[in-house]
Amino acid sequence: MDMATVKGIYTDEANAELDRVMKSKFNFITTANKGIRTSGNEAIQSLYNLTLTVNEDESKMTKSFVFA
């Protein structure tokens, strides 16, 4: 069985151009001043998971952080 790999070659100029575009305001907002990226159910689920206290975790927490 033969195998092949594909490796891209990027010049310093191409990397500099990519950095310029990625750090540009146009990567985050449109010309109508609206955000390009939108939050959906994933953002809500992530916040829930970050703030969830499971009963098994309560034994590892100090008393000042245990919620009733």
C-alpha positions in Angstrom: 0.0 0.0 0.0 1.4 3.4 -1.0 1.2 6.5 1.2 1.5 10.1 0.3 1.7 13.2 2.4 0.9 16.8 1.4 2.8 19.6 3.1 2.1 23.2 2.4 4.9 25.6 2.0 4.3 29.1 3.4 6.5 32.0 2.9 7.3 34.7 5.5 5.3 37.1 3.5 2.2 34.8 3.4 2.4 34.3 7.1 2.7 38.1 7.7 -0.4 38.6 5.5 -2.3 35.9 7.4 -1.5 37.6 10.7 -2.5 40.9 9.4 -5.9 39.6 8.2 -6.5 37.6 11.4 -5.8 40.5 13.7 -7.9 42.9 11.6 -11.2 44.2 12.9 -12.9 42.9 9.7 -12.2 39.4 11.1 -14.7 40.1 14.0 -17.2 42.6 12.7 -18.9 43.3 9.4 -19.1 46.6 7.6 -22.5 47.0 9.2 -20.9 46.9 12.7 -22.4 43.5 13.5 -20.5 40.5 14.9 -19.4 37.8 12.5 -19.5 35.1 15.0 -22.8 34.3 16.8 -23.4 32.4 20.0 -25.9 29.6 20.1 -26.8 26.8 22.4 -23.2 25.8 22.7 -22.4 29.0 24.6 -25.3 28.5 27.0 -24.3 24.9 27.6 -20.6 25.9 28.2 -21.6 28.4 30.9 -23.9 25.8 32.5 -21.1 23.2 32.6 -18.6 25.8 34.0 -20.9 26.7 36.9 -22.3 23.2 37.6 -21.4 21.8 41.0 -21.7 18.0 41.1 -22.3 16.4 44.5 -19.0 14.5 44.3 -17.2 17.7 43.8 -18.6 19.3 47.0 -16.3 17.1 49.1 -13.3 18.7 47.4 -14.4 22.3 47.9 -13.8 24.4 51.0 -16.9 25.1 53.1 -17.0 28.8 51.9 -17.7 27.6 48.3 -20.3 25.0 48.9 -23.7 26.2 47.9 -26.9 25.1 49.6 
